[in-house]
Amino acid sequence: MQQTAHSDESPPGTPGTALPETLRTVELPEKTVHILGTAHVSQKSVEDVRSASEILRPDAICVELCSSRYQAIVHRDAWQKMNIFRVIRENKALFLLIQLILSVFYRKIAEKVGVQPGAEMIEAIHQAEAGQARLVLADRDVNVTLKRVWGYLGFWQKLKLLFQLLLSLFAQDDVDEDLIEELKNKDQLEVAMDSVAKSFPQVKKRLIDERDLYLAQKIREAPGPTVLAVVGAGHVQGILKHIHADRDIGPLLRLPPKSILPVVLKWAIPLVILGLIILGFFTGGTEHSVQSMAIWVLVNGTFSALAVLLALAHPLTVLSTFLAAPLTSLNPTIAAGWVAGLVQAWVKKPTVADVELLPTTVTSIKGFWLNPLSRILLVVVLANLGSSLGTFLAGSWIAARFF
């Protein structure tokens, strides 16, 4: 790693010490900051964190974690206590499904290299506890980051993001050497979204550049005269760029304004469909209107039912989805996936054993489909996708009948 141009940064260690070569030292007013660039899938980085902490004896240790990711590390089994009915009602099924896909991705990496991704952060947490140093969670909350990335994308960009994320993490059966090399300089979230970041500069801005600034400010604010910051190697240069200036990071925590277009479409599409059915009654008579209603029910219900059938849903779930989808598509306050997911959870409620086995069963596509809990999530997501497709096709068909 090249030295930065700042004159107050020292070389990465001195002869006769065991300080890591990737350590960068910056002198700030009333404190010295040591920035340790780490590889996220390297045993050597774990050892570097240990040696830097033992030699420097810092007053504070900053880690590239937010509160959510910290809790996920220290309480790895917390997700087992989730209420699947609440997940469905709060419309969090897609988010949880992506988390499960990411967990498969991480497990494959751990099996390939023998080191759990983020092991150096775990070591930093242990060192803070052992040395009675103040632990500082220096990264921006992952939910804020994702919402800022998502909120500033256009509709087609969002579709591309979802497609590439699911394809790269779910369909990939092996973790190759190139991917492992990427993970040495980027965290898992960055690698997962890297292909989109290359296509859309705004993704890189929200995902990496903003976090560089946020990390730098949090490290500046860390208590004590000696601070050790453990961050991914890919963030070091960005942090060095910003750490000398006191910045206002408030704007980086603001969520993007919600677009009014989705709300308008959510209500406009059902109103247009109903309007076309009523118009058909006056222009083509009762028969025309009944045919339009039949098209709406059969197309919307069929596509939704076929979608949940792909998830191997229970027959009662398939039937419920077929009946509910045409109605939920006309009611913006209820989603077809909610009905499908709740019915599936009722007829095939996951057991404690199903939840406990989830991390191991979802490592294969077959296991992902067969575990009752992951199947519920698939039912919710696929039911919504099928209903959306059915709404588009049925609506287009009904409108075309007037021409």
N, C-alpha and C positions, 0 to 999 in steps of 0.2 A: 504493500500500500504506500503510495507516495505521501511525502510530507506536505502539509498544507502551507500556504504562504504566510500565515500569521507568525509574527516574530516571537510571540510569547508562548509558542508551543514547543515543548521539549522533545528530543528524540525519544523513540519508543523504548525507554529503559536505558540502563547504564551497565557497563561491564561489571561482572561480579554479582549481579542480582538475578533473580529468577522471574523478573517482571515479564509478562508476555510481550512479544514483538508487536502485537496489534494494539498495544496501549498508546493512547494519545493523551498528553497532559496540557491543560489550558489554565493559565493564571487569570482569575477574575478578582474583582475587588473583594477582599476579605475571605476569599476561599480559593482552593485549588481543586480543579475538576479533572478526574482521570476517566477518559472515555475508552472503554474496552469493546472493540469490535469483535463480535463472535459469529461463528457459523452455527446455524440452528440444528444441524444434524452431525455434530462432531464431538467425539469424546474429548479431544484436545481442548475444545472451548470450555468444557466443563472443568477441566484441570486448570485452564487459564483463569477462570473465575475464582477458583479456590486459591490459587497462588497469589493473585492480585489482591484479594481480600485479606489474606493472612499477612502479606508484606506491608500493605498500605494502611491497614486497620482504619478504614474510613468511618466517619461519623454518620454517614448516610450512604445507602446503596440504592441507586435508581435502576429499575428494571423496565424493559419494553413490554409492559403489561398494563392493562386497565383493570378495573375492579371485576368486571365480568370474566375476563380471561384468568385473573388470579383465582377467583372462586372456582372456576372449572378445573384449575390445577390442584388446589389444596383440598377440594371436595369433589373428587372424580365420580363418586357414586350419587351425587345430588340429583342428577337427572332421573335416577330410578324412582324418585318420589313424586314424579310429575303426575298430574291428573289429566289423562288423555281426553276426557270429556271437556275439561276446561281449555285444553289446547285447541280443540275443534271450535268451541264457541268463540274463543278470542282470535280465531283466524290465524293461528300460528303454525298450522300444519306444514306449510311449505318451508318456513324457516327451520323447523325442527327436522324436516326431511333432509334439507341441505346440510344441517349439522351432522346427521348420521352419515351422509355421503362423505363429508370431510373426515369423520372419524375413521371410515374405511381407508381413506387416502393416508391418514397419519399412521394407521396400523401397518399398512404395507411398507411405508418408509421405515418404520421401526424394525420390521422383520428383515428388511434389506440391509440396513446399515448397523443394526444392533444398538441404536441409540434412539430414544424417544425424542421426536422433535420438541424443542423447547426445554431440553434437559439442562441447558446452561442457565436458564431462568430459574428453574427449580433449585439449582445449586446456589444461585445468588440469594434466593429466599432463605435457604438453610444457613448461608454464611451471615446474613443479616441477623438471624436469630441467635446464632452461636456467638457472634461478636458484639451483640447488643447494639447494633447499628440501626438507625432509623430506615425502615423500608419505604421507598417512595415508588408508587405505581405511576410511572411517568407517561404512559401512552394514553391517547384519547380513547374514550369508550368505543369499543368495536361497533356497537349499535349506531352510534352517531356517525362513525366513519362510513358504515354501510348505507345509512340513510342519505348521507351527503353524496356518496357515489351514485346511488340509485336515483335520488331526487333530481339530479342535474342531467340525467340521460333522457333522450327522446324515447318514444314508444318502441321504435324498431331497434334502437340500441339496447333497450331493456330486454327485448326478446333474444337478441344476439348474446347478451351477457348470460342469461339463463341457459340458453342452449349450449354455449361453450363451457360454462361451469359444470353443468350436468354431464356433458359428453366427456370432458377431460378427467373428471373425478370419478364418474360412475362406470364408464365403459372401459376405462383403462385397467387391464388385468395385471400389468406389471409396472414397476417403477424403474425406469432406465437410469443409466449413469448421468446422462445430460440433466435429467430432472433433479437428481441428487446434487449435482454441481450448482444448479440454480438455487436450491434450498440453503446452500452454504452462505449465500449473500442476501437472501430474501426470506421473510417468514411465509408460513403456509398460505395465509390470506393473499399475499402479494403474488405468489406463484400461481394460485388458483385463478386469479383474475388477470394474469400477466398478458394473455393473448388479447384480451379486450383492451387493456391499458395501452398496448402497442397501436391498436386501431383508433382509440379515442383518447387524445391527450388529457381531456378533463378527468378521466378516471385516474391517471397517474397523478394529477394535481391533488385530487381529494385523498387518494390512497397513500401516497408517498410524500409529496412535497409538503402538504399541510401537516402531516405527522412529524416530519423533520423539524418544522418550526415549533410544533407543540412540545415535542420531546426536549428540544433545546431550552425552551422556557421553563419547563418543569425541572430540568436538571439545574438551571440557574437558581431556582427557588429552593432547592433542596437544603435542609438545615445543616449547619456545622462547617468547620473550616476545610474538611477533607471529604470530598464526594467521589464515589466510584459509580459510574454509569455503565450498565451492561446492556448493550444494544446490538442489533444485527449489523454486520459489517456494511451492508448496503445503506445504512442510515448515518454512518459516521461522518462522511463529508458534508451532508446536509446539515447535521447538527453543528459541526465546526463553523459552517457558514453563518449560522444564526445565533450562536451562543454568546457572542460578545455584546449583543444589543438586547435591551429589555423590551420585550414585545407584548402587545395586548393580544391574548389568544381567545378572548371572548367570542369574536366573530367565527372562529373555527368550531365553536360548539353549537352554532345556530343551525337549526334544521332548515332545509330548503322550503320555500313556500309551496303549499299544495296547489297543484293545477286545478282549475275549475272544470277543465274539459272532461276528466273521468266522471265527475259528479254529474255533469250535464248529460253525458252519454248514458250513464247508468239509469237515469230517469227518462231520457228522450227515446231510447230504443224500445222499451216496453210500450210507451205511449204511441210511438209510430206504428208498432205492430197492431196494437188494439185499434188504432185509427184506420189502418188498412182493412182490418176485418170488418169494422163497422161500415166503412166506405163500400166494401164489397157487397154488403147487404143492400145498400141503396142503388148500386149500379148494376149488380148482377143477380140480385135476389137472394133468397134464403140459401139456395143450393151453393152459390158462389161463396157465401160466408161460411157455411158448414165445411166446405172443402178446404178453405183457408185454415180453419181451426184444426181440421184433421191433419193437414200438413204440419202445422205448428206442433201438435202433440206428438205425432209419430216421429218426425225428424229429430226434434229436440230430445224426446224421451229415448229414442233408439241410440243416438250418438252418446248420450250420457250413460245409458245402460251398458253399451259395448265398452265404453272407457273403463268402467269399474270392473267389468268382466275381465279385462286385461290384468287387473290386479288380483284375480282369482277371488273376487268378493263372494260372500255368501249369497245364495239364490234370493233370500229375502231382501238383501241389500240391493241386488240388481233390480228386483221388482219395485222396491221403494224409490230407487233413483229414477226409473222409467216414469213412474207416476208423479214424482215431485218436480223433476226438471222443468217440464213445461210451465208449471206454476211458479217455481222460484225464479225462472228467467223473466217473469213479468213482475216480480216483486224485488226491487233493489235491496231490500233489507235482509233478505234470506238468500243464501247460496246453496246450490245443489249439493256441493261438497259437504256442507254442514249436515244435511239430512243423511246423505250416504255414509258419512263417517260415524255419525251417532248411531245409526242402525247397525253398522258393522261392529262397532264397539259394544253394542248391546247383545248381539247374537253371538259374538266371538270375543268376549272380554279377555284382554291379556292377563295371564297369571303372573305371579311374582317370578316364577321360573322363566317365563317368556322375556320379562324385562331384564333379568339378570343375564340371560344368554344373548341378549341383543348385540353387545359389542363383538361377539365371536361369530354369530350367525350371519350378520350383515356383511361379512368379508367376501361373500360370493353373491352373484345375482340371484341364484336359487334361494339362498338363505334369506336375502333381503325380501324376496317375494313371499316366502313361507312363514316368516316370523309374524305372529298376529299383530304386534304393535306396529312394525314398519308397514305391514299391509294396510292397516287403518289409515296411516298417513298417505300411502299411495292412493287409496280409495278416495280420500278427500281431494287430493290434487287432480287426479284423473277425472273425477266427476265434474269438477269445475271446468277443466279443459274441454271435456266432451260437451258440456252444456253450452260453453261459449261457441264452440264450433257449430253445434246444432242451432243455436240462436242465429248465427250468421247465415247458415245455409237455408234454414226455414224462412227467415226474414227476407232473404234475397228471392227465394222462390215465390213467396206471397206477393212481393212487390212486382215481380216479373209478370205475374198473371194479369196485371192491369195494362200491360203493353203488348 
